[in-house]
Structures are given as C-alpha cells and as structure tokens.
Amino acid sequence: MSDRKSKALEQDQKDWEEECLGPSLASKPERKDRFVTDIGLETARVYTPLDLEQIGFDYGENVGFPGAYPFTRGITPTMYRAEPWVIRAYSGFGDPVTCNERYKRLVECGADEIVMAIDLPTQVGYDSDHLMARGEVGKVGVAIDTLRDMEILFEGIPLNKLKRVSMLGNSFSPIALSLFIALGEKQGLSPSDFVVDLQNDILKEYIARGTYIFPIRPSVRVTADTIGYCAKHARHWYPSTLCANHINAAGAGSTKAAAFALSNGLCYMRHLLERGYAIDEIAPLFSMFLDERADFFVAICHCRAMRRVWAKVMKERMGARDPASMTLKITAYSHGRETMLEPENNIVRITLAALAYVLGGVQFLYNASYDEVLGTPKGEAAKIAVRTQQILAYEMGITHTVDPLGGSYFIETLTSQIEKQILQEIDKVEGMGGAIAAIENGYYLSAITEGAIRRQREFDRGERVAVGVTKFRTETQMPSGAFRIDPAMEQKQVERLVQVRKERNGEKVRKTLEEVREVAQGEGNLVPPVLEAVRAYASIGEICDVLRQVYGEYQAKEYISPAGHKG
Amino acid sequence: MKRKRRVLIGKVGLDGHEVGARVVAKALADAGMEVIYTGLRQTPEMIARTAIEEGVDLIGISILSGSHMTLLPEILKILNRYKADDIPLIAGGIIPADDIPVLKQLGVKEIFPPDTPTAEIVDVVEKLIASR
C-alpha cells in the first residue's frame, strides 16, 4: 500500500471509531473486555490492511504460491483439487478377530487409511500374559503379541488396497515396522506395493503420553534406526510423525507444542546426520501431527504458519536443498472439545475441528468418534467419523480452491503472529541444547503443567464454555450403555499367544533374538534383525525384553506438588 | 499443631495420561493439603503400600485406560488385606456411567467425570477426610 493510501485509511479508521464504533459501544458494550485465544494472542475487533502493514507483510515472501517456497498456502500447486486428504480411521479394540470385522466395515465405507489403535500392554512392550497387562488387554486398542495377530487383524484387507496403513509404535518402532513388512510378505506384497505410516516419536512420550520403555538416549537410537532403514529401503513410507497433539493436549498450548515437536524432530535428524545420513535423505520422510482445539481460526493459521516454519528451518538451519525436505506433510485429529453429556453434540464439534484442518490444508486427517469420550467407539459412531470427512471433501465446494482463506487480513496477521511464537520457542529450546536437554532440565514439563493449570483455572471460572455442560445445561445424568469389551477376551488372547509359542520354531526364535541383542549392543541398524525375529513369530514382549536387558528401562522422576513434604 | 491433611494422587496401570492427576494434585495442594503424586505405571499393590507408608488420609486415582473395573477393586482388596480400608479411595477419569454404581458398591467413595470443577473435588476430599 502506498504511503498516501495508508494515511488515508488510518484517517478513515479514526473517523469510523469516533462516529460509528463509539456510539455502538456506548449503547451496546461488547460481551468481554478482551477476546484472548488459548495461545495468549488477543483477537482484534476487526482486521484491515493496516494490520498487514504493521507486521511488514509481503505476499511474495510470506505467502507466495501453493507448492512453492515457503509453502504457506499448501505443499502442492493443486492441493485438494487433485485429490482430497487421506481419510484416516483410527480404530482398535479387543482382540484381532473382533477388530478385523470393524476394519472391514471401515474400509467398505471408504476409509483410506487404517490407523491401528493398540492396547497399552502392546504400546509398552508387554505381552498379553504379562503381570502388568492384567485388566488392560484390548482396552484402549487391539491387543497385538505376534505376527499371527496381524495376519488375523488384516484378514481380507490387502495392504495395497489402502492408501496407508498405520500403527503408533512409539517405543518399539523397529518391531512395528517389521510387523507391517512381514504382514505384507504374507499377503504377497513387497514394501514398494504399499505405504506404512508410523507415529514413532518417542521424545514426546517422556513429557506427555507416557508409553516409553527405554531411557531417552537409546530410545532416540531405536527411533532413528527405523527412519534410517526407510530412508534406504522404503522412501515412500512415513516412518516418523512428530507429534504436537499430545503435548498441546497435556497443556502446552499449540504453538509451544509445535515448537517442541519440531525440536524433537531436529534431535532425531541430528542423530541420523551424525550416523552419516544426508539431510535431504531423511527430512522428506518426516511429517507432523499438529493440534489446536481451542480456536477455529488459530487451527487454520497454525497449519499455514507451521508449513512456513518447517520450510525455513529445513532450508536455513538444516541446510536442505531438496524442496521435498522443505514441504511439511501435516496430520491432524479432529477432536478435543467433546463432552460426555449430550454426546451427539460432539458430531458438530468434530465437524468444525475437521473443517478448520481442511481449511488449513492438511494431508492426513482423522476424526474422533462422537462417543469416544465415553469409551471404545461403537461401529456406527466410527462410520460417522469417516462420513463427516467425505462430506467435507465432496459436498459444498470446500475443496475447490487452494487455501481459500489466504489473503484475509485476519488470517495473514494471525499466521504471522503464530509463526513468530513458534520460532521464538524453537530458539529457546535450541538455546538450552535441544530437545533432550529440555526434557531433562524440566522445561518441557513445566510449560505443560503451567498451561494445564491455567486451562483448568479458566474452566473453573466459567471462561471455557462447553455448551450443554457449563452453559444451557439441561441434563444431569451421564449417558449409559457404553460399548463393552468382552471380559473373556483377555484370556482368549493369552491362549492365542500360548498357541503361537507352541507352534513356532523355538530354536529359530532364540537365534533371531540373540541377533537382536548383538546389534542392539553394537552400532548397526536394528530393523533387519528385528524383522527376522518377527518373521519367526517372536512376540513384541520377547523382543522388547532383549532390548530392556541391553538398554535398561526409563525411570520417571517422582513429581511432588509444591506443598508436598518430600522430594 | 494439627497435622496437615495428606493425600495420595496416583496413576495405576499402564495409562500415561497425567494432566488430570497433575491438575488435581495442584488444586489439593493449593487448598492446603500435602499431596504425594506417585507418577506413572503403579500397580495396585504399589499404590496401597505407598498410601500406608506415607500415612495418607485419602487416595485419589486417575484412570483413563478403561481398566478401572480390574484395578480399582484390586486396590480396595489390598487395602483391606493390610487393614487399611479406612483410607477413602476416590477416582476420576473416563469411567462409564454404568460402572459408577458398581464401583461405589465395592467401596470407591466418589467418582469424578471429566469437566468436574476442581473446587468440587477439593470440597469432597475435605468432607471425606473430615468424616474419618
């Protein structure tokens, strides 16, 4: 804008404030003194070109075109016009037999990707017959002990019929990866025929999610081995998804969460660089799991800002040359505001969250089921989660233009503000010495705890509205009739494991486990020996036990409240 | 001088979600109680033993993993075995409405769903301790 035009606009604004706004506020004041987002930014009454001028906005430099640096508007030139995002279905409960039925129905109604929810014993490397697994088998996900369970789980679902197939596998990713490779073999497929996607981001487990097994440093090596293996053998796979989601949910706020997640990613990358990989060999294999659930527009701008941050960090700080290294693939999960009372309203909340991520230009999306807050989703609810995405993708023209909100005074201002917050936080963590230092010195955890307490305070003061719960409440009774996992399932799963142990070649299992131990003690990549053990039907628990013997187990420091009596 | 009220906040089983536990621990501490937080991956045995060793006035368990019907009754059983079943046990987290009467019947004193104001939790804790 020319200086003359901007002066004129400033004058116009002054006049408007005096003649129009002033009288309006006098007769009808606004609902609140300040409208503040969860990330602490105040939202202005109205945004104009003057806001863009104030932040030194430059379209070419800050935004540009989709598919071109800095990728603010999207990572491809055509985005959803060519193909909508990958519609993921996150599901898993009980044993592989029951769960297989659910997967088949989800694929039938058009889910592009199955994301296996696995139970907690599996996530922390205990077999279903372990003492710590009691009462937990098949509860928050499906129980997986050996390759046999995977064969049953994907019976009738060829992996190449899906756009991707996924498992969390944060603490034992070489096993998760091997289970998919070996399952592919059983289905007559080679890795080039299908696409595997893993969460495999262990560092956030020490601060937000808790499914760690080994101490931090060996865990980084285990994580990096999986990424390194894919860099050489399956470059079209997604071996690591850097998760801001859990860190935000735990309390950090979305900008800190994204900064921490990227810092965690830099830790894995640097580890791999030290082991001789080149940045352009590994960076394109990463994606990020972003999250913002408190504010619709922040969620949109968060995705736009993070693409810019990623592009800059990879190019300017990590020395990437390949544009593929600079394009951030984003996963998101539409959830976070669901209520137990009147759970049907959650369909609306989830839809709005999904819409924000779509407007933000994500590549992979999954919706919560509206009844998830009550326990394992029912089949019908899981189907609605897929249908909601299909409606967004194919009805009402939402996907017809790239980055439809780009250029809005509000959206561009907010995107720049968020970018600034994220970059500042990355610098802070880098200044401490990176992600591991920020875990060990307690910085991550204190940021999370402070945020969680602030959110609770706002909730207690009635500032966080949940319609039907904190406002306009009519119901007093929590809904009943939650989906039940058959209690006999745990025993059945244990029996299946015992059967596999009886039928497999015990000598071969012992030999492959010894090879896992040898490589774990040395410098090599863990995936090849783990793959051999998985092929021989060694269980997840058995392989993890070998690694526990080599690496030890992580012991979390006990947290005592400030008023507590001992440390 | 009267001894400070002491509360144990614990995570039982493999559930790794600890925001709720930390927020409740802070609220109770702000209300003047001593709070011992166990950290993750405690067995029912470890919870009961820590509670007894630390001489707490109440145990609060956060559980979101769906294993409450196994693990909460187990804590009660162990407390009973150690003749410490006068320590009230409360819980919070994702616990389906149908399970609440069953758990209360077994001896869990109160169960808080998500979205419970912390003031309400503090109030119930104070009353339970006062009535011991």
Interface residues (C-beta under 8 A of the other chain):
Chain A: L120 P121 Q123 V124 Y126 M132 A133 R134 G135 E136 K139 V140 E205 R209 G210 T211 A249 A250 G251 T339 M340 V373 L374 G375 T376 I448 T449 A452 I453 Q456 F459 D460 A466 V469 T470 Q477 M478 P479 S480 G481 A482 I485 A556 K557 E558 Y559 I560 S561 P562 A563 G564 H565 K566
Chain B: K4 R6 G13 L14 D15 G16 H17 E18 V19 R22 V23 A25 K26 A27 L28 A29 D30 G32 M33 E34 V35 I36 Y37 T38 G39 L40 R41 T43 S65 G66 S67 M69 T70 L71 E74 I94 P96 A97 D98 I100 P113 P114 D115 P117 T118 A119
